[in-house]
Amino acid sequence: MTTLALSTPKRAFWLAVLFNFLWINASEVFRYFAFVMPLMRSTLPQIHDVAPMNLPVFMVWGMWDTVLVLAATGLSWVLLERFGPTIRNALYAGSAIWATVFVILWLGLWNMNLAPTQVILTALPLAWLEMIIAALIVRWAMMRG
């Protein structure tokens, strides 16, 4: 007999995507408005319209968040499925994703003098926390499913 319902692992995965969508979007918006935008504007006033927030920028951030949610959830899922859904492995997965996405991004921006050190020292720890929580959300969904 065929059922139209999603299997338990698929349901758990999509639950992780949903919760990470909510978590990562909230975290990204908070980090940008509370820290990154004000720091970029105060340390790079010579750049016209640095760290803007308008509809085109908002749309690009929407695409960034979507890619980030899918990458953080998918990669965490694969790593936890392969190595086991332990808290330690979730910490490793979140840290690996953080290094792959955020360290490369911010290191490149800093290297080109497009991000001041103060922004790097604020954004990177917050992004690490974001990816750790995202990986723990995946672990929670796996354990629940």
C-alpha positions as CSV (number, residue, x, y, z in Angstrom):
1,M,0.0,0.0,0.0
2,T,1.4,3.4,-1.0
3,T,1.0,6.4,1.3
4,L,1.2,10.0,0.4
5,A,2.6,11.0,3.8
6,L,6.3,11.8,4.0
7,S,8.4,9.2,5.7
8,T,9.7,10.0,9.2
9,P,13.3,10.9,8.1
10,K,11.9,13.2,5.4
11,R,9.5,14.8,7.8
12,A,12.3,15.3,10.4
13,F,14.5,16.9,7.7
14,W,11.8,19.3,6.6
15,L,11.1,20.1,10.2
16,A,14.8,21.0,10.6
17,V,14.6,23.2,7.5
18,L,11.5,25.0,8.8
19,F,13.0,25.7,12.2
20,N,16.4,26.7,10.7
21,F,14.6,29.0,8.3
22,L,13.0,30.8,11.3
23,W,16.2,30.7,13.4
24,I,18.7,31.7,10.7
25,N,16.5,34.5,9.3
26,A,16.0,36.0,12.8
27,S,19.7,35.7,13.6
28,E,20.9,37.2,10.3
29,V,18.4,40.2,10.6
30,F,19.4,40.7,14.3
31,R,23.1,40.6,13.6
32,Y,22.9,42.9,10.6
33,F,20.8,45.6,12.2
34,A,22.2,45.4,15.7
35,F,25.9,45.1,14.9
36,V,27.1,44.9,11.3
37,M,25.2,47.8,9.7
38,P,26.0,50.3,12.5
39,L,29.7,49.2,12.7
40,M,30.1,49.3,8.9
41,R,28.6,52.8,8.8
42,S,30.6,54.1,11.7
43,T,34.0,52.7,10.5
44,L,33.5,53.3,6.8
45,P,31.7,56.7,6.5
46,Q,33.7,57.6,3.4
47,I,31.9,54.9,1.4
48,H,28.6,56.3,0.1
49,D,25.6,54.3,1.2
50,V,27.6,51.6,3.0
51,A,25.5,48.8,4.5
52,P,22.2,50.0,2.9
53,M,18.8,48.4,3.5
54,N,16.4,48.8,0.6
55,L,14.3,46.4,-1.5
56,P,17.1,45.1,-3.8
57,V,19.4,44.6,-0.9
58,F,16.6,42.9,1.1
59,M,16.0,40.6,-1.9
60,V,19.6,39.6,-2.1
61,W,19.7,38.9,1.7
62,G,16.6,36.8,1.2
63,M,18.5,34.7,-1.4
64,W,21.6,34.5,1.0
65,D,19.4,33.4,3.9
66,T,17.7,30.7,1.7
67,V,21.1,29.3,0.5
68,L,22.4,29.5,4.1
69,V,19.4,27.6,5.5
70,L,19.7,24.9,2.9
71,A,23.4,24.6,3.3
72,A,23.4,24.6,7.1
73,T,20.5,22.1,7.3
74,G,21.6,19.8,4.5
75,L,25.3,19.7,5.5
76,S,24.5,19.2,9.2
77,W,22.0,16.5,8.3
78,V,24.6,14.6,6.2
79,L,27.4,15.0,8.8
80,L,25.2,13.9,11.7
81,E,23.8,11.0,9.7
82,R,27.3,9.8,8.7
83,F,29.0,10.3,12.1
84,G,26.1,10.1,14.5
85,P,23.7,12.6,15.9
86,T,25.7,13.5,19.0
87,I,26.1,16.9,20.5
88,R,29.8,16.8,19.9
89,N,29.2,16.0,16.2
90,A,26.6,18.8,16.0
91,L,29.3,21.2,17.3
92,Y,31.8,19.9,14.7
93,A,29.2,20.3,11.9
94,G,28.2,23.8,12.9
95,S,31.8,24.8,13.3
96,A,32.7,23.3,9.9
97,I,29.8,25.1,8.1
98,W,30.7,28.3,9.9
99,A,34.3,28.1,8.8
100,T,33.3,27.2,5.2
101,V,30.8,30.0,4.8
102,F,31.5,32.9,7.3
103,V,35.2,32.7,7.9
104,I,35.9,32.6,4.1
105,L,33.4,35.5,3.5
106,W,34.6,37.8,6.3
107,L,38.3,37.0,5.8
108,G,38.0,37.8,2.1
109,L,36.2,41.1,2.9
110,W,38.7,42.0,5.6
111,N,41.6,41.2,3.3
112,M,40.2,43.6,0.7
113,N,39.7,46.3,3.3
114,L,36.0,46.0,2.9
115,A,35.3,45.0,6.5
116,P,37.0,46.5,9.5
117,T,38.5,44.3,12.2
118,Q,35.8,45.4,14.8
119,V,33.1,44.1,12.4
120,I,35.0,40.8,12.0
121,L,35.4,40.4,15.7
122,T,31.7,40.9,16.2
123,A,30.2,39.1,13.2
124,L,32.3,35.9,13.3
125,P,31.4,34.8,16.9
126,L,27.7,35.6,16.3
127,A,27.8,33.7,13.1
128,W,29.4,30.7,14.8
129,L,26.7,30.7,17.4
130,E,24.1,30.8,14.7
131,M,25.6,27.8,12.9
132,I,26.0,25.8,16.1
133,I,22.3,26.4,17.0
134,A,21.4,25.5,13.4
135,A,23.3,22.2,13.7
136,L,21.7,21.5,17.1
137,I,18.3,22.1,15.5
138,V,19.1,19.5,12.9
139,R,20.2,17.1,15.7
140,W,16.9,17.7,17.6
141,A,14.8,17.0,14.5
142,M,16.8,13.8,13.7
143,M,16.4,12.6,17.3
144,R,12.7,13.5,17.2
145,G,12.1,11.7,13.9
